[in-house]
Amino acid sequence: MNLTAEQLYKKLVTDFKLVGQKGRITFTLKDITVKIETKDSVGNLIQEWLKEWMKNEKIEFKENMHDPFDSPQIFWKPDSEKFAVDSSK
């Protein structure tokens, strides 16, 4: 499924009802668990969640194969790299 920016926004906000939802990110190593609050970690994890959500919804996207450590990592409109999801903002 190839969507415009407005359609992607509507799908996340209206159809999926994302706004106002709460989430929690924790990391556990052995018997110590910490709540993750740093923005760089949260942005990367939300980006991974968004990719999985887009796969589940059959929304076309491609990953940045030029430099996987450079933003943006997801191009949600596969035929044009100018439409990108940038997690660094």
Secondary structure by P-SEA (a helix, b strand, c coil): ccccaaaaaaaaccccccccbbbbbbbbcccbbbbbccaaaaaaaaaaaaaaaaaaacccccccccccccccccccccccccccccccc
